[in-house]
Amino acid sequence: MKNVVAIFALLFVLTSCREKEPIPIKNNGWSKERSVDFNQEINEREAIQIALFLDHHTEYKMTQTETGLRYMIYKDSTGNIKPAIGQQVYLSLKISLLDGTQCYTSEEFEDEVFVVDKSDKESGLNEAVKLLSVGDKAKLILPSHLAHGLLGDLDKIPPQSILLIDVQLNNVK
């Protein structure tokens, strides 16, 4: 019995001390360059969709940021309290797709509350609230890379969705 245990112990030591061979990575034609091209194609397609939307909605006089966020402050409170990174913001929201499909409203839940640039909220929404003062109302268009990206939110927002958001900044703490 001792010999059997010794043999198993020896086999264990011999097999566990060997370097493992690397698992070959299967290249199925996807590369960094292809990823860049794919993302550029999505951005170009979404830019066309947004341009067509704005051509049909001439009442929206949008300003575009470097990231691709489009915003229009339609009720300027002339307030001077703007949120800063790390502050809590309280918002009323209506989130829709460009085709008008309503996804979420703050009527379904209390004010949306999050910490600016310190939460998992859409990066486009984080960017937009820093442009607003308490009391301002704005319309936002978030390309998918500033919203929920390639996957959507796995609930009401489909993958690669451009969002139209009506937002009011109610308070900052």
N, C-alpha and C positions, 0 to 999 in steps of 0.2 A: 504494500500500500504506500509505503514511504517513497518507493521508486516511482510510482505513478504520479504522486504529488510533485516530486522533484522534476520529473520530465515535463509536466504541465507548467511548472514554474519556469523552467529553462526555456520552453517554447514561448511562453508569455514574454519573458525578458528579451529574447532574440527578435520576436516579431514587433514588439512595441518600441524598440530602440532604433529601428530603421527609419530613414527619412522617407516621408511619403512623397510619392511622385505627384507633381502638380496635375490637377485635373485640366485637361485641354479645354480651352474656351472655343466654343463653336461660333465661327463667324458666318452669320447668315446674310452677309451683305450690308449690314448696318454699320455705319462709321460715324465719327464725330462730324465729319463734313456733311453726311446725309442728315444728321440731326439738325445741324444749323440750317440746311436747305429746307427741311421740313418745317421748322419753326418760322423761317422767313416766309414760306408759302402760306402758312396759317395767318401770319400777321398781315400779309398783302390781301388775302381773301377777306379778312375781317375789316380791313381799311376800306375795301370796296363796299362791303355791306353797310358799314357805318355811313359812308359818303352817300349811298343811295337812300338810306333812312333819312339823313339830314336834308337831302334834296326834296324829299316828300314832306318834311316837317320844317318848313322855312321859319316857323315861329321860334325854333331853337337856335339861338345865336351862341354857339359853343366856342369856347377857348380850348385849345389843345396843349397839354403839357408835353415835356420831352418823353415821358413814359408812354404816352398814347391815351392818357385819361382825357376825356372831354367833359367840360363842366360849364354850366350857365347858372349864375346866381340870379334868380328871378324875384326874390324878395330880399333886399339888402336892409338889414336892421340898423345899419350905421353904428352898430356896437363896436366896441374895441376889445372885447374879450375873445381872444382866439386860443384854441387849444394848443398845447405844446406836448412834446414827446413825454410820455409817462403820466399824463393827466387822464382822468376818466371823462369820457364824453357820453352824453345822453342824447339819443337821436330818435326821431320818428322817421320811419322808412317805408317806402313802397318799392319793391324789387320786382321788375318785369323783364321778360325777354323782349328783343326788338320787335317781334311780331305782335306784341301786346299781351301775351300770356302772362298773367300775374303769378308770381312765385310766392312771395311773402309780403306781409304788411305788419307794421308795428301794432295794428289793431288786434292781431292774433296773439300778441304778447305785449308786455309793458314796453316802455322805451327800450331801445337797443342800447346797451351799456357796454363799453369796452375801454381798455387803456390804449391810448394812441401809440402806435408802433411797438407795443409790448403784448400784443395778442395775436390770435390766429385769424383775425378778421381779414377780409379781402384787402390786398395791398392798395388797390385803387381807392377803397373807402378810407383807409388810413391816410393816404395822400390828400384826398379831397377834404376831409374834415379840417386839416391844417390850413386850408384856404378860406374857411368860413369863420364868421363871428357868431356868437350866441344870438339866436333869433333869425339867422339867415335861412332861406330856403333855396335849394339848388336842384337842378337836374344834372345827372351824371350819366355818362356812357363809359362803361368799363369793358375794354376788350378782354377776351378770355384770360390772357396772361396776367391781368390785373384783378381778375375775379376768381373763378374756381378752376381754371385751367383745363387740362386735357380730360379730367375725370368728372367735372361737375361737382355737385355736392352730394351725390349719391341719393338724392331725395327728389326735390322739385326742380333743380337746375341741371339740365342735361350737359353732357360733355361739350367742351369748346363753345360755350355760350357767351354771347355778348350781352351784358346786362344794362338795362335802363333803370336808374335808381332816382327816385324822388326823395330828397332828404331834407330834414330840418334839424339844425343844431339847437337843442333845447337848453342844454346846460353843460358847464365844464367844472370839474372839481379836481 
